[in-house]
Amino acid sequence: MTTHKFNPEIRDKVTGLLTRDEFQKMARQKIRTGEFGLALIWFNIDNFKIYNEVFGYEKGTTLLREVAEILKVIFPINHNILARFSDDNFVVMSGWCALEDNIEAVQNSLYRLHKNATLKLRAGIYFPSHADDIAISCDRAKIACDAIRKNHSIKSCMYHEDMSTNLTQRQYILDNLSNAFKNDYIKVVYQPIIRILTGKICEAEALSRWEDPELGYISPNDFITTLEQYREIHRLDIFILNKVCSALKKRLENNLPLLPVSINLSRLDFELCDIFHEFEHSITKNNIPRKMLKIEITESVYSDDMTILDLGIEKFRANGYEVWMDDFGSGYSSLNALKDYHFDTIKFDMKFLSGFNKNSRRLKTILSSNLSMAKQMGIQTLAEGVETQEQYEYLQSIGFEKAQGYLFGRAMNLDDVFALEMPYENFKDAEYYSRLGKIEMPSQDLMHRPDYEIADVRSMALLEFCAGDVDVIAQNKSHALWLETTTPRELEIIKEFLMRIMLSRVAKTFYIFMNGNCLSVNLTPAASNLRTGAEAWLSVHYDITRIPKCKNNIHSPRDTYNCLREILDGEILQLD
């Protein structure tokens, strides 16, 4: 008879069931007793992420507890072993007797509680032998459960050998991870990240590649998924961290240019080790500034119990590290995660751009709307998966800050990143450009009605004043069109006028009379670059007059100017 003595240290905090580790310990002991007729059942809730998104995490947590209570009723804990492994995954060790009837009873009980929700409780079944490893046995039950993920007419499935084509590889990965570290079979490579405002390489993302002497190339998806599933992912992430810091130290010691590097972390890193301590130890050992390392946390890790991750994110940010949300939009919890946690950058998942040519109108609406939201929240933006010049130019036109993808280069050695035929940014300029990147400049002009005398059309530009000259470094479409109608002589006069204001370093509103119209211009300091001495200003101007076409040309621009001079409060630059 199996009994579960209550011990909070071995219990899942949400459901009160056993944890994965304690379940495997007890199940291993049960198998070793030689008891005959045991089965492992892996339960998974279909559409759980959608349920969380629609009803919220609190309702999602209640659902998990309801499943746990149903399992305890159908599989009493005095005869069975019950656990919640992770997220919406539950595992039961039970006897063969009435197994299929019990599984169906669990599924029907959940359905009766949530008739109106599109929930399905899938079940995968495996019958372990006395010689089986319990972790592998659970994996086989999961494989059976996953096999019916897309077949909604089947509620349960028994494992068979044909399902395990990758099981041998998974075991090889686990057995040979240390050897791969020792012999450099796993290498760290870097993919460049481009700052769209300057066209320069501003950062790089650290990625891992496994070239094995026996299996050859092992896909990152295969070995990373395996290491996460078997709770060994922290070993890989710490390995990458140390390799990155070592590479940066080498360049620093040789007076070579540096780029900040982003490192991917899993939620398990915060559970299985003190990942913050690992970062602090590595940067101290290699004498690397904190600002040289960025932390990427994938969108898919956000689930019901986020206390450890929440504290971990805030600890990193409080100590000067940037934390990025990776794969934004790849799942169903992106907006909830943005609401609940603080990020410095969000990386838009490459799937956003995968249909750029196919469904561009809807895609562009989604991208521009989410970009606007991020800028209003003061969050930097990065688009992954950029493969064409057309995609890049569109991202540039709507104000994305950074881009990453095959258009700029695949993952490569760090030295090769600096050898690309692209300029790279001085990392000391990053704060300056980050401040500019958070400024929102609408990409579409507001359409004015023809019967209105005053048009609400904003022309916006970022101007950089440096070494006695003014340059436009970013602008929206309306401003670009205005520049096209301005003569070189007019531009020179305006530039001299702007420089006089910029030397005062004080925001100012003034007016320009030109081409029969009056522009109201607001010029505001935006950011200063302490390294170069450059100063950026935000220029916003409105066309506050529209001269109507009057019969016999009775109404002239001069008449309008004279009227406006009497009511305008500010300096006027007249070009007509």
Secondary structure, DSSP 8 states (H G I E B T S, - for coil): -------GGGB-TTT-SB-HHHHHHHHHHHHHTT-SSEEEEEEEEETHHHHHHHH-HHHHHHHHHHHHHHHHHHS-TTTSEEEEEETTEEEEEEESTTHHHHHHHHHHHHHHH-TTS--EEEEEEE---TTS-HHHHHHHHHHHHHTTTT-TT--EEE--GGGGTTHHHHHHHHHHHHHHHHTT-EEEEEEEEEETTTTEEEEEEEEEEEEETTTEEE-HHHHHHHHHHTT-HHHHHHHHHHHHHHHHHHHHHTT-----EEEEE-HHHHHHS-HHHHHHHHHHHHT--GGGEEEEEEGGG--S--HHHHHHHHHHHHTT-EEEEEEETSSS-HHHHHHHS--SEEEE-THHHHTTTTSHHHHHHHHHHHHHHHHHTT-EEEE----SHHHHHHHHHHT--EEESTTT--SB-HHHHHTSSS-B--GGGHHHHHHHHT----SS-----TT-SS---EEEEEEEEETTEEEEEEE-HHHHHHHHTS-HHHHHHHHHHHHHHHHHT--EEEEEEETTEEEEEEEEEEEE-TTT--EEEEEEEEE-------GGG-S-HHHHHHHHHHH--S-EEE--
